[in-house]
Amino acid sequence: MNLTTLETPCLILDKKKLKNNIQRISKRMATLGVNLRPHGKSAKNIDAMRMALEGQEGGITVSTLKEAEYYFEQGIKDIVYAVGIAPVKLPRILRLIKQGAEITLLLDSTQQVRFVAEAAVKEGITLPVLIELDCDGHRSGVTLEDDSLIAIGTLLHETQGVSLKGVLTHAGESYQCRSTEAMTAMAEQERSCAVACAEALRHAGLPCPVVSVGSTPTANFAEDLSGVTEVRAGVYMFYDLVMAGLGVCREEDIAVSVLASVIGHQKRKGWVITDAGWMALSRDRGTAAQPIDQGYGRVCGVDGAPLKDLIVSGANQEHGIVSDRNGEAISWESCDIGTLVRILPNHACATSAMYDRYHVVDASEEIVDTWYRVNGW
Ligand SMILES: Cc1ncc(COP(=O)(O)O)c(C=O)c1O
């Protein structure tokens, strides 16, 4: 079976690129002397995760309970659920723990400590917890200056049903950096924030064995990770146009693409119409704010090589509009109706989420496997 036998649109994963991407970061982490806790939210698939865990201690990160349940069923026990906790999530978490999973929770308020502890005590268990830190103003978390850091730490340490395991931060603002120097500086900001908060907890007589940081840009550009015990990253497995635009990877490193068919021509406008609209690509326009706007995706031939300056410049639900970003003429003879193209995504996690499986190739157009994804919550 090769790509020409597939019905479009569908999702293609190049195993060779996946492996290279994984090995590159694994080597970096080994050089920096720190364990990698891969994030399962990008691939949402055990085969990719097993590859990512080679040479690591074995723990993973997840962003949904569906991922936690799936990876646990596949034999992974040590799981950090790296999203703030709400009471409604606790029954599933407690069920997983009773089955043998080692789930660590994340929170950033004393209110959360109280309801987590109450639920855990009722079940007769103790839940390990990380305090979420805000290292860059990106999202949630407490800062070193907040009184709540020590207040949460103390409550976690003193309350039955919970235990203080450490601190966690994610430099999501690294996606807004515009140079490698800025990403290196952001990596240091992420590290120093986590280490300073860990030190403050220890200074207050509290335990803080885990100091967890990470995002794909900071994992790529960190020069020193002293004081950090683990790095989390997810999209590094696949990479995407946003990462290429940041200079974190090259376009040719991007391991996932959407296979689409040409379904029409709008010659007056210089448009090729495909069957990959935003349902196939997602509505993510992450490159819109970057120096090179890739529209809804970069268009490549079925062999994966970019086609001149073709991008998906517009998208309706089931139609993609392909045009040349510089307004150059289209070579109509090379894109007959039915011609296959491969579209590189802006954001690999968002595009992959539109599909339930990967058609896996290995540096060729031959399909070597089908890997399923665990979507939903
Ligand atoms: C808490 C947390 N850790 C790690 C990551 C991984 O970041 P990336 O996908 O840039 O590797 C994310 C991504 O959203 C995250 O939310």
Ligand as a Chemical Component Dictionary entry (heavy atoms), coordinates in Angstrom:
data_LIG
# 
_chem_comp.id                   LIG 
_chem_comp.type                 NON-POLYMER 
_chem_comp.pdbx_formal_charge   0 
_chem_comp.three_letter_code    LIG 
# 
loop_
_chem_comp_atom.comp_id 
_chem_comp_atom.atom_id 
_chem_comp_atom.alt_atom_id 
_chem_comp_atom.type_symbol 
_chem_comp_atom.charge 
_chem_comp_atom.model_Cartn_x 
_chem_comp_atom.model_Cartn_y 
_chem_comp_atom.model_Cartn_z 
_chem_comp_atom.pdbx_ordinal 
LIG C1 C1 C 0 2.167 22.077 31.166 1  
LIG C2 C2 C 0 2.815 21.807 29.853 2  
LIG N1 N1 N 0 4.013 21.204 29.827 3  
LIG C3 C3 C 0 4.640 20.941 28.675 4  
LIG C4 C4 C 0 4.073 21.274 27.458 5  
LIG C5 C5 C 0 4.803 20.904 26.195 6  
LIG O1 O1 O 0 5.068 21.987 25.388 7  
LIG P1 P1 P 0 5.463 21.783 23.864 8  
LIG O2 O2 O 0 4.279 21.252 23.170 9  
LIG O3 O3 O 0 5.923 23.126 23.421 10 
LIG O4 O4 O 0 6.560 20.779 23.840 11 
LIG C6 C6 C 0 2.816 21.893 27.444 12 
LIG C7 C7 C 0 2.185 22.280 26.187 13 
LIG O5 O5 O 0 1.169 22.911 26.109 14 
LIG C8 C8 C 0 2.170 22.177 28.667 15 
LIG O6 O6 O 0 0.970 22.754 28.716 16 
# 
loop_
_chem_comp_bond.comp_id 
_chem_comp_bond.atom_id_1 
_chem_comp_bond.atom_id_2 
_chem_comp_bond.value_order 
_chem_comp_bond.pdbx_ordinal 
LIG C1 C2 SING 1  
LIG C2 N1 SING 2  
LIG C2 C8 DOUB 3  
LIG N1 C3 DOUB 4  
LIG C3 C4 SING 5  
LIG C4 C5 SING 6  
LIG C4 C6 DOUB 7  
LIG C5 O1 SING 8  
LIG O1 P1 SING 9  
LIG P1 O2 DOUB 10 
LIG P1 O3 SING 11 
LIG P1 O4 SING 12 
LIG C6 C7 SING 13 
LIG C6 C8 SING 14 
LIG C7 O5 DOUB 15 
LIG C8 O6 SING 16 
# 
